[in-house]
Amino acid sequence: MTRLSQDQLQQLHAYSNYVDVEQPFLFNLQQLLEDDFLEDAKNIWKAVSQSDQDAVAISYFTRRYGMFISMQFYMLTVYDEMWMGKFENLQFGVREEFGRPSICMFTRSEDWDMIDEDEREQAVHTILLEQCHQIFSQLKKLGGVSVLTHWENVFGYLLWHYHTLLSSHATEEEARVYLDFLEGDVVWEGISEHSRFHTYTGGQHPSTLIHLPVRKSCCFSKDVPGLLACGFCPLK
């Protein structure tokens, strides 16, 4: 039985993250760090996205993976918890969502754990460096999609989460702490000279940007059969 609360599970499930679920998996996060597996991964994404275009399929994956990353920040902000599992324990599989097959993330409840208040900044750095920068740099070897696109595929979810969390008195204070981390340069050490998130938002409040086309790159959502252009599309 999972030790996560029903509220936590509900929020994770809403963003295609499933906990302690037994089903066939296609690959895990560790495999994406293996050069020999990259072409196989791309072919999986093309099959699931039903697109024969490399760029569309690759970006489709990081839009889905972005939901896992965004849930890391949600869980940190609301519960002081984060996923601390080994990369091979983050599994990817397919489920039908909204009438179409979709890449989903699968974790084990024991890999979600509490952090102390003085570990918050390091936790953010770890997520950005190991789970984002390291993976996006690896995917760059496939070509076709810029690293900026991958980051912005994550940032769109973060913008929505912090718009919501800052709008609630119950979570506003903690949300501001994590937003300040994201917009500061310290947690981006080893990734970028300046905060990529601050470049994305221009330092503006998330609620100001929530309905604006703040992206600089296209995520190709409009080119995935059955999906629409994202709400932040720069091509509008």
C-alpha positions in Angstrom: 0.0 0.0 0.0 1.3 3.4 -0.9 2.2 5.8 1.9 1.3 8.8 -0.2 -2.0 10.5 0.7 -5.0 10.3 -1.5 -4.6 14.1 -2.3 -1.0 13.5 -3.4 -2.0 10.5 -5.5 -4.9 12.5 -7.1 -2.6 15.4 -8.0 0.1 13.0 -9.4 -2.5 11.1 -11.5 -3.9 14.4 -12.8 -0.5 14.9 -14.5 -0.1 11.4 -15.8 2.1 10.2 -12.9 1.1 6.8 -11.5 2.3 5.3 -8.3 2.8 1.6 -7.5 1.0 0.5 -10.7 1.8 -2.8 -12.2 1.7 -2.7 -16.0 4.1 -3.3 -18.9 6.7 -0.5 -19.3 8.5 0.6 -22.4 11.7 2.1 -21.0 13.1 3.9 -18.0 14.9 7.2 -17.4 18.3 5.5 -17.1 18.1 4.1 -20.6 17.8 7.6 -22.0 21.4 8.2 -20.8 22.6 5.3 -23.0 23.5 6.4 -26.5 22.7 3.1 -28.0 19.0 3.4 -26.8 18.3 6.9 -28.2 17.1 5.8 -31.6 14.9 3.1 -30.1 13.4 5.7 -27.7 12.7 8.1 -30.6 10.9 5.3 -32.5 8.8 4.6 -29.5 7.8 8.3 -29.2 7.0 8.4 -32.9 4.7 5.3 -32.6 2.9 6.7 -29.5 2.5 10.2 -30.8 1.5 8.9 -34.2 3.8 11.3 -35.9 6.6 10.3 -38.3 8.4 13.6 -37.7 11.4 13.3 -35.4 11.1 16.8 -33.9 7.4 16.4 -33.2 8.0 13.0 -31.5 11.0 14.2 -29.4 9.2 17.3 -28.2 6.1 15.2 -27.5 8.1 13.2 -25.1 9.5 16.1 -23.1 6.1 17.7 -22.9 5.0 14.4 -21.2 8.1 14.2 -19.1 7.6 17.8 -18.2 4.6 16.8 -16.2 6.8 14.6 -14.0 9.2 17.5 -13.5 6.4 19.9 -12.7 5.0 17.5 -10.1 8.4 17.5 -8.4 8.0 21.2 -7.8 4.4 20.8 -6.8 5.2 18.1 -4.3 8.1 20.1 -2.9 6.0 23.3 -2.5 3.0 21.7 -1.0 4.4 18.7 0.9 8.2 19.2 1.2 8.5 15.9 -0.7 10.4 14.9 -3.9 11.1 11.8 -5.9 14.5 10.4 -4.9 14.6 7.1 -6.7 17.2 5.6 -9.0 16.8 6.6 -12.6 15.9 3.0 -13.5 12.9 3.3 -11.1 11.3 6.0 -13.2 9.4 4.0 -15.8 7.6 5.1 -18.9 4.6 3.3 -20.3 1.5 4.0 -22.3 -2.1 4.6 -21.1 -5.1 5.8 -23.0 -5.9 9.4 -21.9 -8.7 11.4 -23.5 -9.2 8.8 -26.2 -5.6 8.5 -27.4 -2.5 6.6 -26.3 -0.2 8.7 -24.1 3.3 8.3 -22.6 2.9 8.2 -18.8 5.3 8.1 -15.9 5.3 5.4 -13.2 7.1 5.5 -9.9 7.2 3.6 -6.6 5.8 5.2 -3.4 9.0 4.4 -1.4 11.0 6.7 -3.8 9.0 9.8 -2.7 10.5 11.2 0.5 10.5 14.2 2.7 13.3 16.9 2.7 14.3 19.3 5.4 13.8 23.0 5.0 17.5 23.6 4.6 17.6 21.2 1.7 15.1 23.0 -0.5 17.6 24.9 -2.6 19.7 21.9 -3.2 16.6 19.9 -4.1 15.7 22.4 -6.8 19.3 22.3 -8.2 19.3 18.5 -8.2 16.1 18.4 -10.3 17.2 21.0 -12.7 20.7 19.5 -13.2 20.2 15.8 -13.0 16.6 15.3 -14.2 16.4 18.1 -16.7 19.8 19.4 -18.0 21.4 15.9 -18.1 18.4 14.4 -20.0 17.9 17.3 -22.3 21.6 17.4 -23.2 21.4 13.7 -24.1 18.3 14.2 -26.2 20.2 16.9 -28.1 22.2 14.1 -29.7 19.0 13.1 -31.6 18.9 16.6 -33.3 15.8 18.3 -34.6 14.8 20.0 -31.3 16.6 22.7 -29.4 17.4 22.4 -25.7 15.3 25.6 -25.3 12.2 23.7 -26.5 12.7 21.0 -23.9 13.1 23.6 -21.1 10.0 25.5 -22.2 8.1 22.2 -22.3 8.7 22.1 -18.6 8.2 25.8 -17.9 4.7 25.9 -19.2 3.6 23.5 -16.5 5.6 25.4 -13.8 4.0 28.7 -14.8 0.5 27.2 -14.3 1.4 25.6 -11.0 2.9 28.7 -9.5 0.0 30.8 -10.8 -2.3 28.5 -8.8 -0.1 28.1 -5.7 0.6 31.8 -5.4 -3.2 32.4 -5.6 -3.9 30.4 -2.5 -3.2 31.7 1.0 -2.4 28.2 2.1 0.5 27.8 -0.4 1.5 31.3 -1.3 4.4 31.6 1.1 6.0 28.3 0.1 5.4 28.9 -3.6 7.2 32.3 -3.4 10.2 30.5 -1.8 10.5 28.0 -4.7 9.8 30.6 -7.4 12.6 32.8 -6.0 14.9 29.7 -6.3 13.9 29.2 -9.9 14.4 32.8 -10.8 17.7 33.1 -9.1 21.0 32.1 -10.6 22.3 29.8 -7.8 20.2 26.7 -8.6 21.3 27.0 -12.3 25.0 26.6 -11.5 26.5 24.0 -13.9 23.5 24.5 -16.3 23.4 28.1 -17.3 25.1 31.4 -16.4 21.7 32.8 -15.6 18.3 31.5 -14.6 16.6 30.0 -17.7 13.3 30.4 -15.9 13.8 34.1 -15.3 14.6 34.5 -19.0 11.3 32.7 -19.7 9.2 34.8 -17.4 11.1 38.1 -17.6 10.6 38.2 -13.8 6.9 38.8 -14.2 4.3 37.2 -11.9 3.1 33.9 -13.3 -0.5 35.1 -13.1 0.4 37.9 -15.5 1.7 35.5 -18.1 -0.8 32.6 -17.8 -2.7 33.5 -21.0 0.2 35.1 -23.0 2.3 33.4 -25.7 5.5 33.5 -23.5 7.3 30.7 -25.3 10.2 31.5 -27.7 10.1 28.1 -29.3 7.3 25.9 -30.7 6.6 22.6 -28.9 5.0 21.1 -32.0 1.9 20.1 -30.1 -0.2 21.4 -33.0 1.5 18.7 -35.2 0.6 15.7 -33.0 -2.6 14.0 -34.3 -5.4 14.7 -31.9 -3.7 17.5 -30.0 -4.1 21.3 -30.4 -1.5 24.1 -30.3 -0.4 24.9 -26.7 -1.7 28.0 -25.0 1.8 29.6 -25.0 2.6 29.1 -28.7 4.8 31.8 -30.1 3.3 31.3 -33.6 -0.1 32.7 -32.7 
